[in-house]
């Protein structure tokens, strides 16, 4: 899970750096459009991260031993 959080933070930083580079000469409409596109991209990336996390959880679930009770009976006493 920690790796997924790092990836999300990295993606957020990339998107944020792209939004900082928006020129001061752009009109409000252009800036709003750019922000909408960035928000859509972030939503897409979050969905992709969720899908990847689900796949990772499934993989880890397959490798973990099954939980359950172990029943053992002692050997019969020989007299």
N, C-alpha and C positions, 0 to 999 in steps of 0.2 A: 504494500500500500504506500509505503514511503516513496518508492520510486515513481509511482503514479503521481503523487503530489509534486514531486520535483519537476516532472514533465509538464504538468499543468502550470506551475509557476513559470517555467521557462517559456511556454507558449504565451502566457499572459505578458511576460516581459517583451517578447518579440512583437506582439500586437501593440502593446503600449508604445514601444519605440517607433513603430510605424505611424502611430497616431501623433506622436510628437513632431514628426517630420512634416506634418501638414503645413503647407505654406501659409503665412499670415495674409497673403494676398488673395487667398481663395474666398469665394463668397460663402455666406452662411449655408446656402443650399448645398454647395459642393462639400463643405465640411460635414454637414448632416448626412449626406449620402455616403461619404467615406466612413463615418462612424457607424452607420447602419451596416455597411459591408463588413466592417471589422467585427461588429457584434454578431453578425450572421456567421462569420468565419469562426469566432470563438465558440458559438453554439455548436457548430459542426465538429470542432475539435473536442469539445466536452462529450458529445455523443460518441465520437470515435474512442475517446479515453474510456468511457463507460463500457463500450463493447470489448475493448482490449482487457479491461479489468475483469469482466465476466469470463473471458476466455482464460485468463490467468488463474482465476479462482477455480475454474473447472479443471485445469491442469493440476493445480496443487491438490485439489480434492481427490484426484485419481491416484496421486502418489502417496497420500497419507493412508496409514493403516485404518481399516474399518474399526470403529469402536463397537464395543459390545461386551457382554459379560463372558467370562471364561469359566466354564464349569469343569471341575475336576473331581474325580472320585478316588478316594484312596484305594490302594490294592487290598484285596481281602487278606485278613490275617491267617497265616498258616500255623496251625498248632500241632 
